[in-house]
Amino acid sequence: MTYVISSACVDVMHKSCVPECPVDCIYEGARSLYINPEECVDCGACKLACEEGAIYYETDLPDEEHRRLADNAAFFADVLPGRDAPLGAPGGAAKLGPVGVDTPLVAGFPARLGT
């Protein structure tokens, strides 16, 4: 089980959740943040800190956000556009830095006005 960042984060990324994560498992794509399901310890600190209310425990995801569960995992398991290998579990977002790309699902979202 893990926490999942919903589509409410796309093009917003307040990043208020990032410093609250005790295991540094919230990674930055180009338009959204992603929680590594292999590194998440299910503490919920990110959910409490999220200014956008975009983080859910996977069993609490609204029906319209269920595709984000698989998409969030795909960010780490699949080869993303412009990369030559999956991210896997790199052992910390701060060490890796911004990834700079998103999953095809997030990349295909229409841009939010004002971003």
C-alpha positions as CSV (number, residue, x, y, z in Angstrom):
1,M,0.0,0.0,0.0
2,T,1.1,3.6,-0.6
3,Y,0.0,7.1,-0.9
4,V,-0.8,8.5,-4.3
5,I,-0.6,12.1,-5.7
6,S,-3.8,12.8,-7.7
7,S,-4.2,14.8,-10.8
8,A,-4.9,17.9,-8.7
9,C,-1.1,18.2,-8.5
10,V,-0.6,18.5,-12.2
11,D,0.8,21.9,-13.1
12,V,0.4,23.1,-9.5
13,M,3.2,21.3,-7.5
14,H,3.3,23.4,-4.3
15,K,5.8,20.9,-3.0
16,S,4.7,21.5,0.6
17,C,4.6,17.7,0.9
18,V,8.3,17.2,0.0
19,P,10.0,18.4,3.1
20,E,7.6,16.5,5.3
21,C,8.4,13.1,3.8
22,P,10.7,11.3,6.3
23,V,12.1,8.9,3.6
24,D,12.4,11.4,0.7
25,C,10.2,9.4,-1.6
26,I,8.4,12.2,-3.4
27,Y,9.9,12.7,-6.8
28,E,9.5,15.6,-9.2
29,G,8.4,15.1,-12.8
30,A,7.9,18.0,-15.3
31,R,4.3,18.7,-14.4
32,S,3.5,16.6,-11.3
33,L,5.0,14.9,-8.2
34,Y,5.1,11.2,-7.8
35,I,5.4,9.0,-4.6
36,N,7.6,6.0,-5.0
37,P,5.6,3.0,-3.8
38,E,8.7,1.0,-3.0
39,E,10.1,3.7,-0.7
40,C,6.9,5.0,0.9
41,V,6.5,4.0,4.5
42,D,2.8,4.9,4.7
43,C,3.2,7.6,7.4
44,G,0.8,10.1,5.9
45,A,2.9,13.1,6.6
46,C,2.7,14.2,2.9
47,K,-1.1,14.0,2.9
48,L,-1.3,16.3,5.9
49,A,1.1,18.9,4.4
50,C,-0.3,19.0,0.9
51,E,-1.7,22.5,0.2
52,E,-3.7,21.2,-2.7
53,G,-5.4,18.2,-1.0
54,A,-4.0,16.1,-3.8
55,I,-2.6,13.1,-1.8
56,Y,-4.7,10.1,-1.0
57,Y,-4.0,6.7,0.6
58,E,-4.5,4.3,-2.3
59,T,-7.6,2.7,-0.9
60,D,-9.2,6.2,-0.5
61,L,-8.6,7.4,-4.0
62,P,-11.8,8.9,-5.6
63,D,-13.1,6.7,-8.5
64,E,-12.0,9.3,-11.1
65,E,-8.4,9.1,-9.8
66,H,-7.9,5.3,-9.8
67,R,-5.8,5.5,-13.0
68,R,-3.3,7.6,-11.1
69,L,-2.4,4.6,-8.8
70,A,-1.0,2.6,-11.8
71,D,0.4,5.7,-13.4
72,N,2.2,6.7,-10.2
73,A,3.8,3.2,-10.1
74,A,4.6,3.4,-13.8
75,F,6.7,6.6,-13.2
76,F,9.2,4.3,-11.4
77,A,8.7,1.0,-13.2
78,D,8.5,2.0,-16.9
79,V,11.0,3.7,-19.2
80,L,9.9,7.3,-19.4
81,P,10.2,9.4,-22.6
82,G,13.8,10.6,-22.9
83,R,15.2,8.2,-20.4
84,D,17.1,4.9,-21.1
85,A,16.1,3.0,-18.0
86,P,13.3,2.9,-15.4
87,L,13.9,5.0,-12.3
88,G,13.2,2.0,-10.0
89,A,13.9,2.9,-6.3
90,P,16.8,5.4,-6.5
91,G,16.9,5.9,-2.7
92,G,15.8,9.4,-2.4
93,A,14.4,12.3,-4.5
94,A,16.8,14.9,-3.2
95,K,19.8,12.8,-4.4
96,L,18.3,12.3,-7.8
97,G,16.8,15.8,-8.3
98,P,14.0,16.7,-10.7
99,V,13.4,14.0,-13.3
100,G,12.1,16.5,-15.8
101,V,9.6,14.2,-17.6
102,D,6.2,12.7,-16.8
103,T,4.3,9.6,-17.5
104,P,2.4,9.7,-20.8
105,L,-0.9,10.0,-18.9
106,V,0.3,13.2,-17.1
107,A,2.0,14.6,-20.2
108,G,-1.3,14.3,-22.0
109,F,-3.3,16.3,-19.5
110,P,-4.4,19.7,-20.9
111,A,-2.3,22.5,-19.4
112,R,-4.0,24.4,-16.5
113,L,-4.7,28.0,-17.2
114,G,-2.2,30.3,-15.5
115,T,0.7,27.9,-15.5
